[in-house]
């Protein structure tokens, strides 16, 4: 395992002797990358191998929310891309989480969420096909993504012991093994109980909540396929990911007046700036609604 700081030191040494960057560019890149690493460390990511695409996007979203100008944002992303390309090429990391992220345009970096009607159609889709092999399980999966704002890894690895149905809360182990409590709403409890009853009658070879036909835990790819299947069944044509349901959870909470700090805690963000990007989305949606419907807009 290679620490982020070790990877950065090696990258900057390379940049000095091989990349031909100017002293001003190198200084700016170094400052940008130290800010990036500070964000990752605040989220308990200390090894270069642990960085995911989601982390890069969350950091860029936080920079947008802080008011960083487009030109500075573009430079920041350039530094991050060069850093991760170097780490991949030097085999310090298995891949490049920044690959394919283009020069920032605000609309592309803002988290995309589903509309309320799309969420309702998606959550109702498995119930319209009760004979589907995994309808009961998949209904609970979709509900937890949206009602609890879980990351895909958090849902896939969720142990049954972390469900407290009597108190109506979920203990979620997030990044850096930090545990947070997330309330379970009535719908989430009902759909979980239905799945747990169903689960008890089948093979159980793992302590995680969501299992496949052999009683083993669902991996991230299998959970992703569950979401994709029911998105198509609900007639939603745009690209919907599990993380988009987490974005919808946060955006809809803020749309209805939730406190930003409360949303930060529910999402498990270490830094409030990561959560602030949803405030921008919520305000943008309100502005759009005002311009569309108010007679004096």
C-alpha positions in Angstrom: 0.0 0.0 0.0 1.3 3.5 -0.9 0.3 6.5 1.2 -1.0 9.5 -0.5 1.8 11.7 0.8 4.4 9.2 -0.5 2.7 9.2 -3.9 2.6 13.0 -4.0 6.3 13.3 -3.1 7.2 10.9 -5.9 5.0 12.7 -8.4 6.5 16.1 -7.6 10.0 14.8 -7.9 9.1 13.4 -11.3 7.5 16.7 -12.3 10.6 18.7 -11.5 13.0 16.5 -13.5 10.9 15.0 -16.3 7.6 16.7 -17.0 9.1 20.1 -17.9 6.5 22.1 -15.9 7.3 25.7 -15.2 8.2 26.7 -11.7 4.9 28.6 -11.4 2.8 25.7 -12.7 4.6 23.2 -10.4 4.0 25.5 -7.4 0.3 25.8 -8.3 -0.1 22.1 -8.9 1.6 21.3 -5.6 -0.8 23.6 -3.7 -3.8 22.2 -5.4 -2.7 18.6 -4.7 -2.0 19.3 -1.1 -5.5 20.7 -0.8 -6.9 17.6 -2.5 -5.0 15.3 -0.2 -6.2 17.2 2.8 -9.8 16.6 1.7 -9.1 12.9 1.2 -7.5 12.6 4.6 -10.5 14.4 6.2 -12.5 11.6 4.7 -10.1 9.0 6.2 -8.6 8.0 2.9 -4.9 7.7 3.4 -3.8 5.3 0.7 -3.6 6.1 -3.1 -5.3 2.8 -3.9 -8.4 3.7 -1.8 -9.3 6.8 -3.9 -12.5 6.3 -6.0 -14.0 8.4 -8.8 -16.7 9.4 -6.3 -14.1 11.0 -4.1 -12.6 13.1 -6.9 -16.1 14.3 -7.9 -17.0 15.1 -4.3 -13.8 17.2 -3.9 -14.5 19.1 -7.1 -18.1 19.6 -6.0 -16.8 21.1 -2.8 -14.5 23.4 -4.6 -17.5 24.7 -6.7 -19.5 25.2 -3.6 -16.7 27.2 -2.1 -16.8 29.6 -5.0 -13.6 28.6 -6.8 -13.5 30.2 -10.3 -13.7 28.0 -13.4 -10.1 28.7 -14.5 -8.7 27.7 -11.1 -11.0 24.7 -11.0 -9.7 23.6 -14.4 -6.1 23.8 -13.2 -7.0 21.9 -10.1 -8.5 19.1 -12.1 -5.5 19.0 -14.4 -3.2 18.5 -11.4 -5.4 15.7 -10.0 -5.5 14.0 -13.4 -1.7 14.2 -13.8 -1.2 12.9 -10.3 -3.5 9.8 -10.7 -2.1 9.1 -14.2 1.4 9.0 -12.7 0.3 6.8 -9.8 -1.3 4.3 -12.3 1.6 4.3 -14.7 4.1 3.8 -11.8 1.8 1.0 -10.5 1.3 2.8 -7.2 -2.5 2.3 -7.8 -4.5 -0.2 -9.8 -6.4 2.4 -11.8 -7.0 6.1 -12.4 -10.2 7.4 -10.6 -9.9 10.7 -12.5 -9.9 9.1 -15.9 -12.7 10.5 -18.1 -13.5 13.5 -15.9 -13.3 16.5 -18.3 -12.4 20.1 -17.7 -15.0 21.2 -15.3 -18.3 22.6 -16.4 -20.6 23.4 -13.5 -23.6 21.4 -14.9 -21.5 18.3 -15.3 -20.0 18.4 -11.8 -23.2 19.1 -9.9 -24.7 15.9 -8.5 -27.6 14.8 -10.6 -30.7 13.7 -8.8 -34.0 12.1 -9.8 -37.3 14.0 -9.7 -39.9 13.0 -7.1 -42.1 11.3 -9.7 -39.1 9.3 -11.0 -38.2 8.1 -7.5 -41.8 7.0 -7.0 -41.9 5.1 -10.3 -38.6 3.4 -9.5 -39.5 2.4 -6.0 -42.9 1.1 -7.2 -41.4 -0.9 -10.1 -40.6 -4.2 -8.3 -44.1 -4.3 -6.8 -45.6 -4.2 -10.3 -43.8 -7.5 -11.0 -44.3 -9.5 -7.8 -43.4 -12.7 -9.6 -39.9 -11.4 -10.4 -37.3 -13.7 -8.7 -35.9 -11.0 -6.5 -38.8 -8.4 -6.3 -39.0 -8.4 -2.5 -35.2 -8.1 -2.0 -34.8 -5.5 -4.7 -37.6 -3.3 -3.4 -35.8 -3.1 0.0 -32.5 -2.3 -1.8 -34.0 0.6 -3.8 -35.7 1.9 -0.7 -32.6 1.9 1.4 -30.6 3.7 -1.3 -33.1 6.5 -1.5 -34.5 6.6 2.1 -31.1 6.3 3.8 -28.7 7.9 1.3 -26.3 4.9 1.4 -23.2 4.4 -0.8 -23.2 1.2 -2.8 -20.4 -0.3 -0.7 -22.3 0.5 2.5 -25.4 -1.2 1.3 -23.6 -4.2 -0.2 -21.6 -4.8 3.0 -24.4 -4.0 5.5 -24.5 -6.7 8.2 -27.8 -7.8 9.7 -26.5 -6.9 13.2 -26.5 -3.2 12.2 -30.3 -3.1 11.8 -32.2 -1.9 14.8 -35.8 -2.4 13.8 -37.1 -1.7 17.3 -35.4 1.8 17.4 -35.9 2.4 13.7 -32.2 3.1 13.0 -29.5 1.8 10.8 -25.8 1.7 11.9 -23.8 2.4 8.8 -20.0 1.8 8.6 -18.8 4.4 6.0 -15.4 5.6 4.8 -12.6 5.2 7.3 -14.7 2.7 9.3 -16.7 5.6 10.8 -20.1 4.6 12.0 -23.2 6.8 11.7 -26.8 6.3 12.7 -29.4 6.8 9.9 -33.1 6.7 10.7 -35.3 4.1 9.0 -38.6 5.5 7.8 -41.8 3.5 7.9 -41.6 2.5 4.3 -38.0 1.4 4.7 -38.8 -0.6 7.8 -41.8 -2.3 6.1 -39.8 -3.3 3.0 -36.8 -4.5 5.1 -39.0 -6.6 7.3 -40.6 -8.2 4.2 -37.2 -9.0 2.8 -35.9 -10.4 6.1 -38.9 -12.7 6.4 -38.2 -13.9 2.8 -34.5 -14.1 3.4 -35.0 -16.4 6.5 -36.6 -19.1 4.3 -33.6 -19.4 1.9 -29.9 -20.3 2.2 -27.8 -18.0 4.4 -24.1 -18.2 3.9 -23.2 -14.6 4.9 -24.3 -12.2 7.6 -24.9 -9.3 5.2 -28.5 -8.2 4.8 -28.8 -8.6 1.0 -27.9 -12.0 -0.4 -28.0 -13.8 -3.8 -29.6 -17.1 -4.6 -26.8 -19.0 -2.9 -27.1 -17.1 0.3 -23.9 -15.1 -0.3 -23.5 -11.4 -0.1 -24.2 -9.3 -3.2 -21.2 -7.6 -4.6 -21.2 -4.1 -5.9 -21.6 -5.2 -9.5 -24.7 -7.2 -8.6 -26.2 -4.3 -6.7 -25.5 -2.0 -9.6 -27.4 -4.4 -11.9 -30.4 -4.5 -9.6 -30.7 -0.7 -9.9 -30.2 -0.8 -13.7 -32.8 -3.4 -14.1 -35.6 -1.6 -12.3 -34.7 1.8 -13.8 -35.4 0.2 -17.2 -38.6 -1.4 -15.8 -39.8 2.0 -14.5 -39.4 3.5 -18.0 -36.7 6.0 -16.9 -34.5 6.6 -19.9 -31.6 8.5 -18.5 -28.5 7.0 -16.9 -29.3 6.3 -13.2 -26.6 5.0 -10.9 -26.9 3.9 -7.2 -24.9 7.1 -6.3 -27.6 9.1 -8.0 -30.1 7.8 -5.5 -27.9 9.0 -2.7 -27.8 12.4 -4.4 -31.6 12.4 -4.6 -31.8 11.6 -0.9 -29.7 14.7 0.0 -31.2 17.1 -2.6 -34.8 16.2 -1.6 -34.1 16.7 2.1 -32.7 20.2 1.4 -35.6 20.9 -1.0 -37.9 20.4 2.0 -36.0 22.5 4.5 -33.6 20.1 6.1 -30.6 21.6 8.0 -27.4 21.3 6.1 -25.5 20.0 9.1 -28.1 17.2 9.6 -27.7 16.2 6.0 -23.9 16.2 6.4 -24.3 13.7 9.3 -26.8 11.5 7.5 -24.5 11.3 4.5 -21.4 10.7 6.6 -19.4 13.6 5.1 -16.4 14.6 7.1 -16.3 18.1 5.6 -19.3 20.4 5.3 -18.0 21.7 2.0 -18.8 18.4 0.4 -22.4 18.7 1.5 -22.7 22.3 0.4 -22.8 21.3 -3.2 -26.4 20.0 -2.6 -27.4 23.5 -1.4 -26.3 24.8 -4.8 -28.4 22.2 -6.5 -31.4 22.9 -4.3 -31.2 26.6 -4.9 -30.8 26.1 -8.6 -34.0 24.0 -8.7 -35.9 26.6 -6.7 -34.7 29.3 -9.1 -35.8 27.2 -12.1 -39.2 26.6 -10.6 -39.6 30.3 -9.9 -38.7 31.3 -13.4 -40.9 28.7 -14.9 -44.1 29.3 -12.8 -44.1 32.7 -11.2 -46.0 35.3 -13.3 -43.4 38.0 -12.5 -40.2 35.9 -12.9 
